[in-house]
Amino acid sequence: MNLSYWEIKSWLSHVNYTIVGSGIVGLSCALQLKQRFPKANILILERGLLPQGASAKNAGFACFGSLSEILDDLKTHSEDEVLKLIQKRIDGLNLLRQNLSDQSIDYQQLGGYELFNNNDLELYETSLAQRKAINKLLFPILKESIFTLKANSFGFKNIQNQVVFNLFEGQIDTGKMMESLLLKVQSAGIKILNNVTVEGFTDLDSAVEVKTNHFQFKTDKLFIATNGFASQLINEPVKPARAQVLITKPINNLDIKGTFHLDKGYYYFRNINNRILLGGGRNLDIKGEETMEMTETDLIQNHLEQLLKTTILPNTPFEIDHRWSGIMGVGNQKNAIVKQLSTNAFCGVRLGGMGIAIGSVIGKELAQLID
C-alpha cells in the first residue's frame, strides 16, 4: 500500500504506544495508558473489520467459575492459586462495570445455574458433596455462601433434579459492551486502524519496528493483546481454542432467565432477546478445535442442536437463526500471561475463556508494565 504523506504524518509518525488487538484487553490497555499519559499518541491495530478473537464473539457471561469448574481447577492448582484466580475475575468484572456502567453493557445479575447430565452421576455427586467445602473456601471473597441448591424448575430434560445456583453470576450484552469500549477509546483520542494484520516486529532497543500486511512503521512501545492469535507473533505457551455458538430465532413465552452451565462449563446457554444462545462442545474434538479458523463444524453444531432438542427446549419448536465461532487463548495453567517480552515489547494474553471477567484487569496490568 502506497500511503500519502498525510496518512504517514497523521497515523504512523511519532507513535508512543501501539497495541495489537482491539478486544477487551487491548482497548482497556489503551484507556489505562491514556489516563497515565494524557499527551501520548496511541495507536491500536486490529486485524478484522470488527474486533476478532473472542471479545465480540462470546456469550456474554459475567461469571467467575461454576462449582465443577472450580473443583476441576483444584486438581491442577493450589487453593491459594484458585482463590487468586477467582478474586481477579471478580475484580475484573467490577472494573468493567465501573469503566462502562451497568446500563451501557446491559448488566443483569440474574444468577447462574449449573446443570448435571443424568449420565454423569459421579460428577454430580462429587460436586454436591464438595459444595459446602468450596463455599467455605470462597467465603472470604464474597462473605456469603456462593453455591446453593435449587430444583430444576425450567423444564430441562435429561439432567439431575437439583441444580447448583450462584446468586452472584451476571450477564451482559456483548455487542453493547464492545460498542461502549470502542466509543470510550475513540472519544479519548486514541486511533484505531482496522483490517491491519501485524506480521512481525523487531525491538531496536530505542523503538520497535512493526511490519504489517500494509505498511511498516516505528513505535516507542508495543503491546500484544491478541490472546488466541498470540502464537503468530510471540513465543509464549498459548493455544488457540475455538468456541462455536448458535442462536435461535425468537421463541414466544421463553421463560428462562439467568446463565446456565453444563458439563464442567463445556456447554453454556442463556436467554437473550427471547432467543436461546448456546455455545460449547469443544470437548468433542479438543485437538481439532485448537485452531484459528473462525468457522463451524457439523460435529459440534449438530451436537448443539441435539442438546437444544433433548435438554434445553425438549417441548418447544425452534429454528436456528445464526451460527458463529470465536477464538480463545488457553494453556496448561489458568493464569494469564502479562509480561515484558523485550526492551520495548509487552504482552497480555492467555485469558483462558474468561475474557469478560478478566479482560479489563489484564489490560490494566499490561499498561502498568511500563514506568
C-alpha positions as CSV (number, residue, x, y, z in Angstrom):
1,M,0.0,0.0,0.0
2,N,1.4,3.4,-1.0
3,L,0.5,5.8,1.8
4,S,0.4,9.5,1.3
5,Y,2.5,12.0,3.3
6,W,-0.7,13.0,5.2
7,E,-1.5,9.4,6.2
8,I,2.0,8.7,7.4
9,K,2.2,12.0,9.3
10,S,-1.2,11.7,10.9
11,W,-1.4,8.0,11.8
12,L,2.1,6.5,11.7
13,S,4.5,9.1,12.9
14,H,5.7,9.8,16.5
15,V,3.7,6.9,17.8
16,N,4.3,6.4,21.5
17,Y,2.3,3.2,22.2
18,T,1.0,0.7,19.7
19,I,-1.5,-2.0,20.8
20,V,-2.1,-5.1,18.7
21,G,-5.7,-6.2,19.1
22,S,-8.9,-4.2,19.8
23,G,-10.6,-6.7,22.1
24,I,-11.3,-6.1,25.8
25,V,-7.6,-6.3,26.8
26,G,-6.3,-4.1,24.0
27,L,-8.9,-1.4,24.5
28,S,-8.6,-1.5,28.3
29,C,-4.8,-1.2,28.0
30,A,-5.2,1.8,25.7
31,L,-7.5,3.6,28.1
32,Q,-5.2,3.0,31.0
33,L,-2.2,4.3,29.0
34,K,-4.2,7.4,28.1
35,Q,-5.1,8.0,31.7
36,R,-1.4,7.7,32.8
37,F,0.0,9.6,29.8
38,P,-2.7,12.0,28.5
39,K,-0.4,13.5,25.8
40,A,0.7,10.1,24.4
41,N,0.0,9.2,20.8
42,I,-1.7,5.8,21.0
43,L,-2.5,3.5,18.0
44,I,-4.5,0.3,18.0
45,L,-4.1,-2.2,15.1
46,E,-6.9,-4.6,14.5
47,R,-6.8,-7.5,12.1
48,G,-10.6,-7.6,11.5
49,L,-13.2,-5.3,10.2
50,L,-14.6,-5.6,13.8
51,P,-12.8,-6.9,16.9
52,Q,-11.9,-10.5,16.2
53,G,-10.9,-13.3,18.6
54,A,-13.4,-13.8,21.4
55,S,-14.3,-10.3,22.7
56,A,-17.1,-9.7,20.3
57,K,-18.0,-13.4,19.8
58,N,-18.6,-14.6,23.3
59,A,-21.9,-15.5,25.0
60,G,-21.9,-12.5,27.4
61,F,-21.5,-14.4,30.7
62,A,-20.3,-12.2,33.6
63,C,-19.1,-15.3,35.5
64,F,-16.1,-16.4,37.6
65,G,-16.4,-20.2,37.6
66,S,-19.0,-22.8,38.2
67,L,-18.8,-25.3,41.1
68,S,-17.5,-28.2,39.0
69,E,-15.0,-25.9,37.1
70,I,-13.6,-24.8,40.4
71,L,-13.3,-28.4,41.6
72,D,-11.6,-29.2,38.3
73,D,-9.2,-26.3,38.8
74,L,-8.2,-27.5,42.2
75,K,-6.8,-30.7,40.6
76,T,-4.1,-28.6,38.9
77,H,-3.8,-25.5,41.1
78,S,-3.4,-24.9,44.8
79,E,-6.2,-23.5,46.9
80,D,-4.4,-20.2,47.0
81,E,-4.0,-20.1,43.3
82,V,-7.7,-20.8,42.7
83,L,-8.6,-18.1,45.2
84,K,-6.4,-15.6,43.4
85,L,-7.9,-16.6,40.0
86,I,-11.5,-16.1,41.3
87,Q,-10.6,-12.8,43.0
88,K,-9.1,-11.5,39.8
89,R,-12.2,-12.5,37.8
90,I,-14.4,-10.7,40.3
91,D,-12.1,-7.6,40.3
92,G,-12.1,-7.6,36.5
93,L,-15.9,-7.7,36.3
94,N,-16.2,-4.9,38.8
95,L,-13.6,-2.8,36.8
96,L,-15.5,-3.5,33.5
97,R,-18.8,-2.3,35.1
98,Q,-17.1,0.7,36.7
99,N,-15.4,1.7,33.4
100,L,-18.6,1.4,31.2
101,S,-21.6,1.4,33.6
102,D,-24.2,-1.4,34.1
103,Q,-26.6,0.4,31.8
104,S,-24.3,0.7,28.9
105,I,-23.4,-3.0,28.9
106,D,-26.9,-4.1,29.9
107,Y,-25.6,-5.9,33.0
108,Q,-28.1,-8.1,34.8
109,Q,-27.4,-10.2,37.9
110,L,-30.0,-12.9,37.3
111,G,-27.8,-15.6,38.8
112,G,-26.1,-18.6,37.2
113,Y,-27.1,-22.3,37.2
114,E,-25.0,-25.4,36.8
115,L,-26.8,-28.4,35.3
116,F,-25.6,-32.0,35.5
117,N,-26.3,-34.7,32.9
118,N,-28.2,-37.8,34.1
119,N,-25.4,-40.0,32.8
120,D,-22.7,-38.2,34.8
121,L,-23.7,-39.2,38.3
122,E,-20.2,-39.2,39.6
123,L,-19.6,-35.5,38.7
124,Y,-23.0,-34.6,40.2
125,E,-22.4,-36.4,43.5
126,T,-18.8,-35.1,43.8
127,S,-19.9,-31.6,43.2
128,L,-22.7,-31.7,45.7
129,A,-20.5,-33.4,48.3
130,Q,-17.9,-30.7,47.9
131,R,-20.3,-27.8,47.7
132,K,-20.0,-26.7,51.3
133,A,-16.3,-27.0,51.4
134,I,-16.0,-24.8,48.3
135,N,-18.4,-22.3,49.9
136,K,-16.2,-22.2,52.9
137,L,-13.1,-21.7,50.8
138,L,-14.6,-18.8,48.9
139,F,-16.4,-17.2,51.8
140,P,-13.6,-14.6,52.4
141,I,-14.2,-13.2,48.9
142,L,-17.9,-12.5,48.8
143,K,-18.8,-13.0,52.5
144,E,-21.7,-15.4,51.6
145,S,-22.2,-19.0,50.7
146,I,-21.9,-18.7,46.9
147,F,-23.3,-22.0,45.7
148,T,-26.8,-23.1,46.8
149,L,-29.1,-25.9,45.6
150,K,-32.4,-25.4,43.7
151,A,-34.8,-27.7,41.9
152,N,-34.9,-27.9,38.1
153,S,-37.9,-25.5,37.5
154,F,-37.2,-24.7,33.9
155,G,-38.5,-27.9,32.3
156,F,-35.0,-29.1,31.2
157,K,-34.8,-32.8,30.5
158,N,-32.1,-35.5,30.9
159,I,-30.5,-33.6,33.8
160,Q,-30.3,-34.2,37.6
161,N,-33.3,-32.9,39.6
162,Q,-31.1,-30.5,41.6
163,V,-29.1,-27.7,40.0
164,V,-26.4,-25.5,41.7
165,F,-27.3,-21.8,41.8
166,N,-24.8,-18.9,42.1
167,L,-26.6,-15.7,43.0
168,F,-23.6,-13.6,42.1
169,E,-23.4,-14.5,38.4
170,G,-24.5,-12.0,35.8
171,Q,-24.8,-11.4,32.1
172,I,-24.2,-8.6,29.7
173,D,-24.9,-7.6,26.1
174,T,-21.6,-8.3,24.4
175,G,-22.3,-6.0,21.4
176,K,-23.2,-3.1,23.7
177,M,-20.0,-3.7,25.8
178,M,-17.8,-3.5,22.7
179,E,-19.6,-0.5,21.3
180,S,-19.2,1.3,24.6
181,L,-15.5,0.4,24.9
182,L,-14.8,1.5,21.3
183,L,-16.6,4.7,21.8
184,K,-14.8,5.5,25.0
185,V,-11.4,4.8,23.4
186,Q,-12.1,6.9,20.3
187,S,-13.5,9.7,22.5
188,A,-10.2,9.7,24.3
189,G,-8.4,10.5,21.0
190,I,-6.9,7.0,20.6
191,K,-6.6,5.9,16.9
192,I,-7.8,2.5,15.7
193,L,-6.9,1.1,12.3
194,N,-8.9,-2.0,11.2
195,N,-8.0,-4.6,8.6
196,V,-4.4,-4.4,9.6
197,T,-2.6,-7.6,10.4
198,V,0.7,-7.4,12.3
199,E,3.1,-9.9,10.6
200,G,6.1,-9.3,12.9
201,F,8.1,-6.8,14.9
202,T,11.7,-6.1,15.8
203,D,12.8,-4.4,19.0
204,L,15.6,-1.9,18.2
205,D,16.2,-1.0,21.8
206,S,15.3,2.6,21.1
207,A,12.0,1.7,19.5
208,V,10.1,-1.2,17.9
209,E,9.8,-1.6,14.1
210,V,6.4,-3.1,13.3
211,K,5.6,-4.9,10.0
212,T,2.0,-5.2,8.9
213,N,0.3,-6.5,5.8
214,H,0.0,-2.9,4.5
215,F,2.9,-0.9,5.9
216,Q,5.9,-0.6,8.3
217,F,6.4,2.0,11.0
218,K,8.1,2.5,14.3
219,T,6.6,2.9,17.8
220,D,8.2,3.6,21.1
221,K,6.4,0.7,22.9
222,L,4.4,-2.3,21.6
223,F,1.7,-4.2,23.4
224,I,0.5,-7.6,22.1
225,A,-3.1,-8.2,23.2
226,T,-4.2,-10.8,20.6
227,N,-4.9,-13.7,23.0
228,G,-5.9,-16.7,20.9
229,F,-3.8,-15.5,18.0
230,A,-0.7,-14.7,20.2
231,S,1.4,-17.6,18.8
232,Q,1.5,-15.9,15.4
233,L,3.6,-13.1,16.9
234,I,5.3,-14.3,20.2
235,N,6.8,-17.5,21.6
236,E,4.6,-18.0,24.7
237,P,2.6,-21.1,25.8
238,V,-0.8,-20.0,24.4
239,K,-3.0,-22.4,22.4
240,P,-5.9,-21.2,20.3
241,A,-9.2,-22.7,21.3
242,R,-12.2,-22.2,19.1
243,A,-15.7,-21.8,20.7
244,Q,-18.7,-22.5,18.5
245,V,-22.0,-20.8,19.1
246,L,-25.5,-20.7,17.7
247,I,-28.6,-18.7,18.4
248,T,-32.3,-19.5,17.8
249,K,-34.9,-17.2,16.2
250,P,-37.2,-15.6,18.8
251,I,-39.3,-18.0,20.8
252,N,-42.7,-17.0,22.3
253,N,-43.1,-17.2,26.1
254,L,-39.5,-18.2,26.6
255,D,-39.5,-18.4,30.4
256,I,-35.8,-19.0,31.0
257,K,-33.7,-16.4,32.9
258,G,-30.1,-16.5,34.0
259,T,-27.0,-18.1,32.7
260,F,-26.6,-21.8,32.5
261,H,-23.5,-24.1,32.6
262,L,-23.4,-27.8,31.7
263,D,-20.7,-30.5,31.6
264,K,-18.0,-28.6,33.6
265,G,-18.7,-25.5,31.6
266,Y,-18.0,-27.0,28.2
267,Y,-21.6,-26.0,27.3
268,Y,-23.3,-22.7,28.2
269,F,-26.6,-21.1,27.3
270,R,-28.8,-18.2,28.1
271,N,-31.9,-16.3,27.0
272,I,-31.1,-13.1,25.0
273,N,-34.0,-11.2,23.5
274,N,-36.3,-14.3,23.8
275,R,-33.8,-16.4,21.9
276,I,-31.6,-19.2,23.3
277,L,-27.9,-18.6,22.7
278,L,-26.0,-21.8,23.1
279,G,-22.2,-22.4,22.8
280,G,-19.6,-25.0,23.5
281,G,-18.8,-28.6,22.5
282,R,-15.1,-28.0,22.3
283,N,-14.6,-31.2,24.3
284,L,-15.9,-33.3,21.4
285,D,-12.8,-32.5,19.4
286,I,-10.2,-30.8,21.6
287,K,-7.3,-31.1,19.1
288,G,-9.5,-30.1,16.2
289,E,-10.7,-27.0,18.0
290,E,-7.1,-25.8,18.6
291,T,-7.4,-23.7,15.5
292,M,-7.5,-20.1,14.4
293,E,-10.1,-20.8,11.7
294,M,-13.3,-19.0,12.6
295,T,-15.6,-21.5,11.0
296,E,-18.1,-24.0,12.3
297,T,-18.1,-27.8,12.1
298,D,-21.0,-30.2,11.6
299,L,-19.9,-32.4,14.5
300,I,-20.3,-29.6,17.1
301,Q,-23.1,-27.7,15.5
302,N,-25.2,-30.9,15.2
303,H,-24.5,-31.7,18.8
304,L,-25.5,-28.2,20.0
305,E,-28.8,-28.6,18.1
306,Q,-29.4,-32.0,19.7
307,L,-28.8,-30.5,23.1
308,L,-31.5,-27.9,22.4
309,K,-33.9,-30.7,21.3
310,T,-33.3,-33.2,24.1
311,T,-32.4,-31.0,27.1
312,I,-32.9,-27.2,26.9
313,L,-36.1,-27.0,24.7
314,P,-37.5,-30.5,24.7
315,N,-41.1,-29.4,24.2
316,T,-40.6,-26.2,22.3
317,P,-40.2,-25.9,18.5
318,F,-37.3,-23.7,17.5
319,E,-35.3,-22.6,14.4
320,I,-31.6,-21.7,14.3
321,D,-31.0,-18.1,13.2
322,H,-27.2,-17.6,13.3
323,R,-24.1,-19.6,13.9
324,W,-20.6,-18.3,14.6
325,S,-17.3,-19.0,16.3
326,G,-14.6,-17.1,18.4
327,I,-11.0,-17.9,19.2
328,M,-9.9,-18.0,22.9
329,G,-6.4,-18.4,24.2
330,V,-5.8,-21.2,26.7
331,G,-2.9,-23.1,28.2
332,N,-2.0,-25.7,30.9
333,Q,-2.4,-23.0,33.6
334,K,-5.4,-20.7,34.1
335,N,-3.2,-17.7,34.8
336,A,-3.0,-15.1,32.1
337,I,0.5,-14.2,30.7
338,V,1.2,-10.5,31.4
339,K,4.9,-9.8,30.9
340,Q,7.7,-7.9,29.2
341,L,9.0,-9.6,26.1
342,S,11.9,-7.4,25.3
343,T,13.1,-3.8,26.0
344,N,10.1,-2.2,24.4
345,A,7.6,-5.1,23.7
346,F,5.0,-6.5,26.2
347,C,2.1,-8.9,26.1
348,G,-1.2,-9.6,27.9
349,V,-2.6,-12.9,26.6
350,R,-4.0,-16.4,27.5
351,L,-7.2,-15.4,29.2
352,G,-8.5,-19.0,29.4
353,G,-12.0,-18.3,28.3
354,M,-12.6,-15.7,31.0
355,G,-12.2,-12.6,28.8
356,I,-15.2,-10.7,30.1
357,A,-14.2,-11.4,33.7
358,I,-10.5,-10.6,33.5
359,G,-10.0,-8.6,30.2
360,S,-10.3,-5.2,31.9
361,V,-7.8,-6.0,34.7
362,I,-5.4,-7.7,32.3
363,G,-5.4,-4.6,30.1
364,K,-4.7,-2.5,33.2
365,E,-1.9,-4.8,34.3
366,L,-0.4,-4.7,30.8
367,A,-0.4,-0.9,30.8
368,Q,1.3,-0.8,34.2
369,L,4.3,-2.8,32.9
370,I,5.9,0.5,31.8
371,D,7.1,3.3,34.0
